[in-house]
Amino acid sequence: MKMMKNPKKETMNKLSLMDIKQAIWDKRFQELFPEHKAEFEAFLKDPGCACNVKFLRTLMRQRDKLKKYFPTKEIITPEEEDAVLGKNDYVVISCPIDQLEVKLKGYPRSKRMVAAARWKDRVTVILNDINAILHVPDRSVKDHLKDAKQAEMNWKVINTTKENLINELKALPDGRKTFALTRWGDNVTLIVNDLTSLF
């Protein structure tokens, strides 16, 4: 009989940012990264500052060095984690408003992004199952969007029918996205904001 993996045990064995934050107070850990002396000093002065996120993610990329301090931990780089977290799992529900709660309760508990629009007594809902809350970007949105062409590439508007909406969603590339949705009759307008390039 095949033994089932324990997801809680696997999660506990994965190196987290909290592990890194705690290790930074240890001189032995700091000595593994002599090139980051200034960053360690800045962190220790204000460990709760959001400005430390970029530094922490930089440390998370140093798998070989981290393995020396955390030999039993599974080390996943930010890029590897983003590749998993950026996966989308879309569901489109179109139904009478009095059936929506029953339909939503038919899906397993999970973290989901939701967009909804109503026309008369009908509603269309998009569910996107996500694995984790979005990370703080390594750089500010303002800095990232200095190039107007790059800013334009982050937006997409899709005009389609409620029946074809799921096909349009599945045709989008994987990545972190937010949605706004509106509907008139059976016609749907979907606004997609692609956040992938910000992370």
Backbone bond lengths (Angstrom), bond angles and torsions (degrees), N, CA, C in turn:
res aa  C-N    CA-C-N  psi(-1)  N-CA   C-N-CA  omega(-1)  CA-C   N-CA-C  phi
1 M - - - 1.457 - - 1.533 109.34 -
2 K 1.348 115.85 131.89 1.466 120.18 -177.27 1.528 109.84 -77.27
3 M 1.335 116.22 131.16 1.465 120.98 179.72 1.535 109.45 -80.11
4 M 1.330 115.76 136.12 1.462 120.80 177.45 1.523 109.44 -80.88
5 K 1.343 116.14 142.58 1.459 120.28 176.91 1.522 109.73 -74.64
6 N 1.311 115.13 146.16 1.455 120.62 176.96 1.522 108.82 -92.19
7 P 1.376 118.51 107.70 1.474 119.66 -176.38 1.512 113.62 -61.54
8 K 1.349 116.93 -32.52 1.466 119.35 179.41 1.522 110.49 -65.73
9 K 1.335 117.15 -40.80 1.461 121.23 -179.75 1.523 110.36 -64.53
10 E 1.370 115.82 -41.38 1.461 119.62 179.79 1.528 110.73 -64.21
11 T 1.353 116.88 -40.78 1.456 120.72 180.00 1.522 110.66 -64.41
12 M 1.351 116.15 -39.73 1.457 120.03 -179.51 1.521 111.76 -66.41
13 N 1.340 118.06 -27.14 1.451 121.65 -177.42 1.534 112.39 -86.05
14 K 1.320 116.99 -6.97 1.457 121.36 -179.43 1.532 109.62 -85.62
15 L 1.325 116.34 132.53 1.458 121.29 179.27 1.530 109.51 -67.00
16 S 1.322 116.07 128.94 1.464 121.18 -178.21 1.532 110.57 -113.78
17 L 1.329 114.96 167.31 1.462 119.73 175.43 1.529 110.88 -62.45
18 M 1.329 116.81 -32.23 1.461 120.20 178.22 1.530 110.63 -64.42
19 D 1.340 117.07 -38.70 1.474 120.75 175.65 1.526 110.66 -59.22
20 I 1.337 115.22 -43.97 1.468 120.83 -180.00 1.528 110.22 -63.62
21 K 1.338 116.22 -45.85 1.471 120.54 -178.98 1.528 111.38 -58.52
22 Q 1.321 116.72 -40.83 1.460 120.44 179.93 1.521 111.25 -70.67
23 A 1.338 116.17 -38.25 1.466 120.48 -177.74 1.530 112.10 -68.07
24 I 1.317 117.01 -29.09 1.467 120.80 -177.63 1.528 111.58 -58.03
25 W 1.309 118.22 -27.68 1.463 121.45 -179.73 1.529 111.97 -74.46
26 D 1.323 116.92 -10.37 1.458 122.40 -178.75 1.538 109.41 -93.98
27 K 1.329 116.69 124.54 1.476 121.56 -179.70 1.531 111.35 -59.17
28 R 1.323 116.74 -35.20 1.477 119.86 -179.85 1.533 110.53 -61.10
29 F 1.320 116.06 -38.18 1.470 120.21 178.12 1.525 109.68 -68.06
30 Q 1.311 117.26 -46.25 1.461 121.18 -179.24 1.525 111.76 -59.15
31 E 1.335 116.36 -35.86 1.473 120.56 -178.57 1.532 112.72 -66.18
32 L 1.331 117.60 -18.41 1.464 120.95 176.78 1.532 111.54 -74.33
33 F 1.345 115.63 -18.06 1.467 120.84 -176.24 1.531 110.43 -129.33
34 P 1.324 118.17 64.04 1.479 119.88 -177.06 1.527 112.71 -61.72
35 E 1.326 117.34 -24.62 1.469 120.94 -179.60 1.530 112.75 -71.74
36 H 1.333 117.14 -10.06 1.470 120.73 -177.90 1.532 112.35 -112.81
37 K 1.306 116.46 28.47 1.472 120.32 -178.00 1.533 111.87 -56.21
38 A 1.318 117.00 -45.75 1.471 120.96 -178.67 1.524 111.31 -63.94
39 E 1.339 116.68 -39.49 1.460 120.50 179.88 1.523 110.99 -67.36
40 F 1.349 117.26 -37.67 1.466 120.20 176.98 1.532 110.37 -62.50
41 E 1.321 116.61 -43.44 1.467 121.07 -179.73 1.526 110.90 -62.24
42 A 1.338 116.27 -42.34 1.465 120.64 178.96 1.527 110.75 -64.63
43 F 1.339 116.16 -40.81 1.469 120.30 179.18 1.521 110.92 -62.56
44 L 1.329 116.48 -46.06 1.463 120.69 -176.68 1.526 112.36 -65.44
45 K 1.322 116.88 -26.60 1.464 120.31 177.44 1.525 111.71 -74.28
46 D 1.350 116.65 -33.57 1.464 120.56 -177.90 1.533 109.33 -148.08
47 P 1.338 117.59 74.64 1.465 120.99 -174.56 1.524 114.56 -64.58
48 G 1.325 117.61 -20.48 1.460 120.12 -177.87 1.518 114.74 -90.06
49 C 1.323 117.24 -0.66 1.464 120.93 -176.54 1.529 111.68 -71.12
50 A 1.342 115.37 135.17 1.463 119.90 177.48 1.521 111.77 -64.15
51 C 1.340 116.56 -18.62 1.461 120.75 179.61 1.535 111.83 -66.15
52 N 1.329 117.74 -13.06 1.463 121.23 -179.64 1.528 113.38 -81.63
53 V 1.332 117.08 -11.92 1.472 120.15 -173.90 1.522 111.83 -59.26
54 K 1.328 116.37 -44.39 1.479 119.52 -179.34 1.527 110.27 -60.18
55 F 1.321 116.96 -43.10 1.468 121.42 179.14 1.524 111.00 -63.61
56 L 1.315 117.62 -43.80 1.468 121.45 -179.78 1.529 110.85 -62.52
57 R 1.326 115.94 -41.49 1.475 119.31 178.15 1.531 111.22 -67.04
58 T 1.346 116.65 -32.85 1.466 120.39 175.30 1.523 110.18 -62.79
59 L 1.330 117.00 -44.15 1.468 120.90 177.56 1.523 111.31 -62.17
60 M 1.342 116.21 -38.24 1.469 120.28 -178.28 1.529 112.47 -64.28
61 R 1.334 116.41 -18.53 1.470 119.82 179.19 1.531 111.87 -82.48
62 Q 1.340 117.46 -12.17 1.471 121.80 -175.55 1.532 110.35 -89.98
63 R 1.311 116.85 67.03 1.464 122.33 -172.55 1.523 112.82 -57.03
64 D 1.325 118.02 -45.56 1.472 120.96 -176.69 1.525 112.12 -62.31
65 K 1.319 116.15 -43.79 1.467 119.63 179.92 1.524 111.20 -70.08
66 L 1.315 116.65 -40.53 1.464 120.28 -179.96 1.530 111.00 -63.55
67 K 1.324 115.96 -34.52 1.471 120.28 -178.68 1.534 110.88 -64.13
68 K 1.335 117.07 -28.52 1.468 120.39 178.27 1.518 111.43 -67.76
69 Y 1.328 116.68 -33.33 1.463 120.75 -178.36 1.538 111.28 -92.52
70 F 1.336 115.86 -31.93 1.467 121.69 -179.40 1.532 109.45 -120.61
71 P 1.339 118.43 68.99 1.472 120.30 -174.32 1.528 114.71 -64.65
72 T 1.325 118.11 -23.12 1.469 119.88 -176.85 1.528 112.84 -100.64
73 K 1.327 117.13 -1.42 1.458 120.61 -177.16 1.527 111.86 -91.31
74 E 1.313 116.13 146.16 1.461 121.67 171.95 1.529 107.00 -83.75
75 I 1.324 116.38 124.20 1.459 120.88 -175.36 1.529 109.34 -107.62
76 I 1.315 114.95 118.34 1.462 121.92 -179.70 1.527 107.66 -116.73
77 T 1.320 116.48 125.80 1.468 120.15 -178.67 1.532 109.87 -72.60
78 P 1.334 117.22 159.28 1.474 119.62 177.88 1.527 112.57 -56.39
79 E 1.340 116.71 -37.16 1.466 119.99 179.96 1.525 111.32 -66.19
80 E 1.340 116.66 -40.15 1.465 120.19 178.18 1.528 110.87 -66.61
81 E 1.316 115.64 -39.98 1.460 120.01 178.74 1.526 110.80 -66.55
82 D 1.340 116.71 -41.95 1.461 120.47 179.22 1.524 111.56 -61.92
83 A 1.343 116.22 -36.25 1.458 119.80 179.58 1.525 111.23 -61.97
84 V 1.332 116.35 -33.64 1.460 120.97 178.10 1.526 110.63 -79.37
85 L 1.346 116.45 -45.65 1.459 120.62 -176.04 1.512 112.53 -69.36
86 G 1.333 116.68 -21.70 1.460 119.72 -178.77 1.507 114.34 -81.49
87 K 1.336 117.73 -3.70 1.456 120.79 179.43 1.520 109.99 -72.06
88 N 1.329 115.96 141.03 1.454 121.37 -179.28 1.525 110.62 -113.22
89 D 1.320 115.38 148.05 1.460 121.89 176.89 1.531 106.77 -136.02
90 Y 1.344 116.28 93.57 1.446 121.01 -171.82 1.531 112.78 -88.95
91 V 1.326 114.98 147.06 1.458 122.89 170.28 1.522 106.40 -136.45
92 V 1.334 117.28 134.78 1.458 121.83 174.25 1.527 108.23 -116.26
93 I 1.323 115.12 128.59 1.460 121.31 178.35 1.524 107.82 -117.76
94 S 1.329 118.01 125.80 1.458 122.93 171.94 1.519 107.13 -125.82
95 C 1.341 116.06 119.51 1.463 119.06 -173.81 1.522 110.50 -162.99
96 P 1.323 117.81 169.87 1.464 120.37 171.74 1.530 109.66 -62.97
97 I 1.326 117.34 148.26 1.462 120.69 -175.06 1.525 112.69 -60.04
98 D 1.342 116.97 -30.69 1.457 118.34 -177.41 1.534 113.18 -78.32
99 Q 1.335 116.60 -3.71 1.466 120.25 177.50 1.531 112.49 -103.90
100 L 1.341 116.70 -9.65 1.462 120.33 -171.46 1.522 113.04 -62.65
101 E 1.336 118.37 -45.43 1.461 120.21 -177.40 1.522 111.52 -59.94
102 V 1.321 116.56 -41.99 1.469 120.59 179.03 1.527 110.26 -63.13
103 K 1.338 116.13 -43.16 1.463 119.70 -179.50 1.530 111.34 -64.69
104 L 1.348 116.91 -42.14 1.466 120.14 179.80 1.529 111.32 -63.96
105 K 1.320 116.62 -38.48 1.462 120.18 -179.78 1.523 112.43 -69.34
106 G 1.321 116.40 -12.03 1.461 120.37 177.63 1.513 114.18 -78.45
107 Y 1.362 116.84 -8.11 1.456 120.56 179.65 1.527 109.62 -99.36
108 P 1.339 117.61 145.00 1.473 120.04 -178.73 1.519 111.47 -62.87
109 R 1.329 115.92 154.64 1.458 121.12 178.81 1.522 109.51 -63.17
110 S 1.328 115.48 135.75 1.456 120.73 -178.55 1.518 108.49 -170.40
111 K 1.337 115.82 166.69 1.462 120.48 172.09 1.519 107.11 -80.98
112 R 1.335 116.40 125.05 1.457 119.74 -177.16 1.514 111.44 -135.73
113 M 1.339 114.36 145.95 1.452 120.39 167.35 1.519 106.37 -93.13
114 V 1.318 116.89 141.61 1.456 121.01 -175.41 1.520 110.28 -131.35
115 A 1.335 115.96 137.22 1.459 122.26 169.97 1.520 106.47 -131.31
116 A 1.343 117.14 140.04 1.458 119.75 -176.85 1.514 111.34 -144.27
117 A 1.329 115.80 149.55 1.460 122.26 175.55 1.524 108.67 -144.29
118 R 1.346 114.94 146.71 1.458 119.38 -176.52 1.522 110.26 -124.86
119 W 1.347 116.11 143.44 1.458 123.00 172.09 1.518 107.38 -134.33
120 K 1.320 114.74 114.86 1.463 120.77 -174.41 1.525 109.09 54.44
121 D 1.327 117.32 -122.42 1.476 119.08 -178.38 1.528 112.43 -101.93
122 R 1.354 115.96 21.30 1.467 121.48 179.06 1.523 108.43 -114.53
123 V 1.328 116.38 151.47 1.465 120.84 179.71 1.517 109.66 -139.08
124 T 1.333 115.84 144.91 1.462 122.19 173.22 1.522 107.23 -121.14
125 V 1.318 115.98 130.81 1.466 122.04 -176.21 1.519 109.62 -129.54
126 I 1.337 116.42 137.32 1.467 122.09 170.71 1.519 107.38 -107.66
127 L 1.325 116.48 129.56 1.462 122.44 171.01 1.517 107.47 -112.50
128 N 1.320 116.81 135.25 1.464 121.01 174.04 1.522 107.64 -127.53
129 D 1.318 115.92 111.78 1.464 121.29 -178.66 1.521 108.54 -74.41
130 I 1.334 116.58 121.42 1.466 120.50 -179.52 1.522 109.37 -119.45
131 N 1.331 115.36 152.30 1.466 120.62 -174.29 1.512 114.29 -89.10
132 A 1.311 117.33 -23.59 1.465 118.86 -176.38 1.500 109.95 -162.33
133 I 1.303 115.86 162.45 1.455 121.41 175.53 1.525 108.49 -66.73
134 L 1.317 117.47 144.83 1.464 121.78 -178.67 1.521 110.97 -59.75
135 H 1.334 115.34 141.53 1.471 120.80 177.06 1.521 110.67 -72.73
136 V 1.309 115.56 158.66 1.460 119.95 169.83 1.519 107.57 -71.24
137 P 1.330 119.38 132.31 1.467 120.19 -178.46 1.525 112.33 -61.29
138 D 1.357 115.79 151.01 1.458 121.22 175.71 1.521 111.16 -67.16
139 R 1.298 116.62 -26.30 1.459 120.48 178.67 1.523 107.83 -134.54
140 S 1.317 116.92 160.12 1.454 119.70 -174.98 1.529 110.32 -72.51
141 V 1.323 115.54 153.65 1.461 120.40 177.34 1.520 109.85 -59.92
142 K 1.328 116.74 -39.42 1.463 121.30 -179.64 1.527 110.92 -57.83
143 D 1.338 116.65 -46.18 1.467 119.80 179.60 1.519 111.08 -66.33
144 H 1.329 115.92 -39.31 1.462 120.03 -176.31 1.522 111.70 -66.40
145 L 1.335 116.58 -35.97 1.455 120.13 -172.30 1.522 113.47 -98.50
146 K 1.342 117.63 24.00 1.463 120.41 175.94 1.522 110.35 -62.67
147 D 1.320 116.76 -33.44 1.459 122.06 179.23 1.525 108.17 -84.79
148 A 1.327 117.77 113.52 1.464 121.79 -176.21 1.523 111.94 -61.74
149 K 1.333 117.04 -34.10 1.462 119.25 179.63 1.524 110.64 -64.46
150 Q 1.324 116.88 -39.58 1.459 120.58 177.89 1.526 110.13 -63.76
151 A 1.338 116.32 -39.64 1.460 120.27 179.56 1.523 110.77 -62.37
152 E 1.328 117.42 -41.33 1.462 121.22 179.90 1.525 111.50 -63.49
153 M 1.321 116.76 -33.14 1.459 120.44 -177.41 1.533 112.29 -69.43
154 N 1.333 118.13 -15.55 1.451 120.85 -177.50 1.518 113.14 -78.60
155 W 1.344 118.70 -10.73 1.454 122.21 -174.61 1.522 112.41 -113.10
156 K 1.345 115.44 144.98 1.458 120.43 174.88 1.526 107.39 -147.07
157 V 1.335 116.66 134.42 1.461 121.72 176.15 1.523 108.19 -115.08
158 I 1.324 115.80 128.26 1.461 121.92 -179.17 1.523 108.67 -118.90
159 N 1.329 116.55 122.44 1.466 122.07 173.31 1.515 107.56 -107.46
160 T 1.320 116.09 120.26 1.463 120.27 -175.24 1.530 109.47 -154.46
161 T 1.303 116.22 -170.44 1.468 120.94 175.90 1.510 109.46 -101.40
162 K 1.340 116.64 161.48 1.465 119.18 179.98 1.520 110.78 -62.98
163 E 1.342 117.66 -31.10 1.464 119.93 179.58 1.530 111.62 -69.65
164 N 1.337 117.26 -34.56 1.464 120.92 -176.62 1.522 113.09 -91.29
165 L 1.326 118.30 -3.16 1.462 121.40 -174.79 1.529 112.31 -59.32
166 I 1.314 117.42 -42.81 1.467 120.09 -179.16 1.525 111.35 -61.63
167 N 1.333 117.62 -35.60 1.473 120.99 178.48 1.525 111.22 -67.71
168 E 1.340 116.91 -39.67 1.465 120.95 177.49 1.530 110.34 -63.84
169 L 1.333 116.87 -40.85 1.467 120.31 179.58 1.522 111.20 -65.02
170 K 1.321 116.65 -43.64 1.470 120.32 -179.18 1.519 111.98 -67.07
171 A 1.335 117.14 -21.86 1.472 120.83 179.41 1.529 112.05 -80.80
172 L 1.342 117.32 -13.55 1.464 120.05 178.25 1.523 110.30 -71.88
173 P 1.334 117.90 145.11 1.469 119.31 175.90 1.522 110.38 -67.21
174 D 1.344 116.44 151.40 1.458 120.25 177.26 1.513 109.80 -60.85
175 G 1.308 115.48 151.21 1.457 120.53 179.25 1.518 110.47 152.94
176 R 1.316 116.03 173.34 1.458 121.46 -179.33 1.522 109.54 -84.56
177 K 1.322 116.20 126.03 1.456 120.72 -174.58 1.525 110.44 -140.18
178 T 1.332 115.67 152.54 1.456 120.82 167.25 1.522 107.31 -116.66
179 F 1.345 115.72 157.09 1.455 120.79 -175.63 1.517 111.45 -131.14
180 A 1.332 115.30 150.17 1.456 122.65 163.88 1.524 105.75 -130.04
181 L 1.317 116.45 140.19 1.464 120.30 -171.94 1.523 109.63 -136.12
182 T 1.339 115.71 137.11 1.450 120.26 172.22 1.527 109.16 -139.58
183 R 1.333 115.08 156.72 1.470 118.38 -172.35 1.526 110.35 -143.97
184 W 1.331 115.59 143.32 1.460 122.14 171.00 1.522 107.67 -134.39
185 G 1.303 116.27 115.51 1.452 119.30 -174.07 1.526 109.40 61.38
186 D 1.321 116.81 -128.14 1.462 120.49 178.59 1.528 112.54 -95.17
187 N 1.330 117.15 3.01 1.466 121.70 -179.17 1.527 110.71 -94.35
188 V 1.322 115.53 137.56 1.464 122.09 -175.09 1.520 109.71 -126.19
189 T 1.338 116.46 137.79 1.463 122.30 170.18 1.518 108.08 -114.59
190 L 1.326 116.21 122.99 1.463 122.50 -178.72 1.523 108.81 -115.57
191 I 1.331 116.53 127.48 1.469 121.82 175.08 1.517 107.83 -105.87
192 V 1.333 116.77 122.68 1.459 122.22 -177.30 1.526 109.32 -111.44
193 N 1.327 116.38 129.43 1.467 121.03 174.44 1.523 107.26 -113.87
194 D 1.323 116.36 110.81 1.461 122.12 -177.50 1.528 109.62 -83.73
195 L 1.340 116.92 114.01 1.455 121.85 -177.99 1.525 113.12 -95.92
196 T 1.321 117.27 -4.00 1.464 121.27 -171.70 1.518 112.39 -54.03
197 S 1.324 117.56 -44.29 1.464 120.59 -175.26 1.520 112.44 -71.21
198 L 1.339 117.90 -9.59 1.446 120.91 178.48 1.522 112.14 -86.87
199 F 1.339 118.01 -9.08 1.461 121.12 -172.24 1.508 111.79 -118.50
